Amino acid sequence: MRPLKAYLSKSALLHNVAFLQQKAPNSQLCTVLKANAYGHRVALMVPILEHVVNFFAVAAIEEAETIRTLSNTPIILLEGVFEHHEYHLCDEFNFIPAIGNAHQLNGLLDAKLMNPIDVFIKINSGMNRLGIRPEELAHYYQALNDSENVKSIQLMTHLACADEADDTKTRTQLALMANLPQHLSASISNSANIFDDQKPAQSIVRAGLALYGASPFDDQTAESIGLKPILELRSKIIHVNHIKAGEHVGYGATFTAPHDLPVGVVACGYADGYPREVSKEAYVLIDGYKAPIIGRVAMDMFMVDLSAVPESKWDREVILFGEALPIEYVAQWAGTIPYTIFTHLAARIHFNVID
Ligand SMILES: *Cc1c(COP(=O)(O)O)cnc(C)c1O
């Protein structure tokens, strides 16, 4: 079996849940499990979360259906339904759709449901992605409130800049929500805004990235804001080359050895989700020693300079990211964010749940 393995820590996950609940003690916690739990595998996450959180949230009804085979926890459809017949599944399986445009509204008004369902009206408070404009709310509220298909109505909005140090845009979005004439309970905060001491009172906060123990702020690691990384990606050295000064490494021969050195081949490549774009600062950890990545990351492997690692040899375990090596570093080396690294973790990686 290929030695590339992901270890999911149950205790770190439960720590993050408790920590987020403590940050928003008067709100219910919705954990966002879209994109196969940000690459962490819903089948592993759901059994740990279902008794400690109030809601799950996903991007698509197919994702909700998969989760429903594992748990009865209510599931919020952040983007609502895509086709009108999906409202029947909301009724049957306790999915809570967002309603954010006329197609979604009319589909629900026209549906013939057995039981009324809970819904969110999604407000575009400034991000200009999904949702209705605030001035349309009165009409949407009235129509849904009058519908026999609707049991309860809350509001939802999404913040565009909650992770940025300059909070001007966030304040504008929050002021818009606070000044709506309809005083309905709302779900507003994403991970970054949960860390804002001035976040609004609300019924439900929605945590994605923070749940997985990564920082939404690009200048802070998870640990520095009280979160524990829940995933560690490990592999092994599957071959060692002792190369001479002036020899090259990898596709394109982009690395030239300045002196004789031992080169380890790590079983992990861009097809596993490890970013090909990492800079020259990129390294992995072997027994706590840094081994810089040299040459280009290939599809299934990359090479590391083992000079600083005592007794560098075949079969040594390598940490690619995790508690000892923050994923925020890998994201920075690749000029990206932890979200993309997590969601690109490939299906062929073997996952294990620990403690
Ligand atoms: C993905 C998503 C979230 C979670 O965002 P994080 O930054 O990962 O906490 C919350 N709300 C909506 C609408 C989303 O699409």
The ligand as a Tripos MOL2 file, in Angstrom:
@<TRIPOS>MOLECULE
LIG
   15    15     1     0     0
SMALL
NO_CHARGES

@<TRIPOS>ATOM
      1 C1        -18.3660   27.9360    2.5820 C.3       1 LIG1
      2 C2        -19.3100   28.8110    3.3080 C.ar      1 LIG1
      3 C3        -19.1730   29.0260    4.6920 C.ar      1 LIG1
      4 C4        -17.9700   28.5610    5.4850 C.3       1 LIG1
      5 O1        -16.9120   29.4760    5.2920 O.3       1 LIG1
      6 P1        -15.5420   29.3270    6.1400 P.3       1 LIG1
      7 O2        -14.7670   30.5180    5.7410 O.co2     1 LIG1
      8 O3        -14.9110   28.0580    5.6840 O.co2     1 LIG1
      9 O4        -15.9380   29.2980    7.5550 O.co2     1 LIG1
     10 C5        -20.1750   29.7170    5.3390 C.ar      1 LIG1
     11 N1        -21.2320   30.2060    4.6650 N.ar      1 LIG1
     12 C6        -21.3780   30.0640    3.3300 C.ar      1 LIG1
     13 C7        -22.5590   30.6370    2.6480 C.3       1 LIG1
     14 C8        -20.4140   29.3700    2.6040 C.ar      1 LIG1
     15 O5        -20.5560   29.2380    1.2770 O.3       1 LIG1
@<TRIPOS>BOND
     1     1     2 1
     2     2     3 ar
     3     2    14 ar
     4     3     4 1
     5     3    10 ar
     6     4     5 1
     7     5     6 1
     8     6     7 2
     9     6     8 1
    10     6     9 1
    11    10    11 ar
    12    11    12 ar
    13    12    13 1
    14    12    14 ar
    15    14    15 1
@<TRIPOS>SUBSTRUCTURE
     1 LIG1         1 GROUP 0 **** ****
